């Protein structure tokens, strides 16, 4: 494939030589990256760094880069939703795999480690609030990945076919997609973690079965998600970013993992009494493992 120069309209680089939305320059990014949704959670992670060498903020995208011991890490806030993940993952990739001077894709590509530390709602009775879930797969009910070319593994195709057979979605709605976690990362996060399929929804209310005043078009969605089972795989939780992180990782060649603190159990109809403490516990446990990768 011809390596064409990427036009200024396609990759926007600002006056200080930083990629547009993140406002980060290539030398300001580590190759192991923690993503969080909430911009205020970035300092909650970087306060555990031994040294912070870079801080930037543009819109909802906050980046801190520093060290724990000899391990260089960046923590980046994505905001909420798969549309923001599209921006963040593309720009993180551009920072390491596109030469900002020539605007050409580099001959030697870099594979990043991208680890989401977020919050989520459990869809199984046996996953209590304040516990942690590692997403073995991200199953998207949004439509972001329909705009990208990718290949699924045989296992992913089988799981997706089983899902379509068991979980009825509204005609004309989502076209589900499914991607597995980066195994090189996942294998390090086993002790003290639940594991299962994470469903990624395109909204917080009706797309996650919540009813305030608007009527639901699919009132049985939560029951159908909870009841899904295929060869030992079950849906453990849902949130709003994981499938896009896994999907973009597949497209761009990065190792990705999503880990969630459970702040709600939708089956028990329970909510954590201290969400900040649950997130802090996840950060501390996660960093203890990430620093050793």
Beta strands, then each sheet from edge to edge (+ up, - down):
strand 1: 32-36
strand 2: 51-58
strand 3: 61-68
strand 4: 71-77
strand 5: 98-99
strand 6: 104-105
strand 7: 113-122
strand 8: 132-140
strand 9: 177-180
strand 10: 194-200
strand 11: 229-230
strand 12: 233-239
strand 13: 255-265
strand 14: 270-271
sheet 1: 2+ 3- 4+ 1+ 7+ 12- 10- 8- 9+
sheet 2: 2+ 3- 4+ 1+ 7+ 13+ 14-
sheet 3: 2+ 3- 4+ 1+ 7+ 12- 11+
sheet 4: 5+ 6-
end
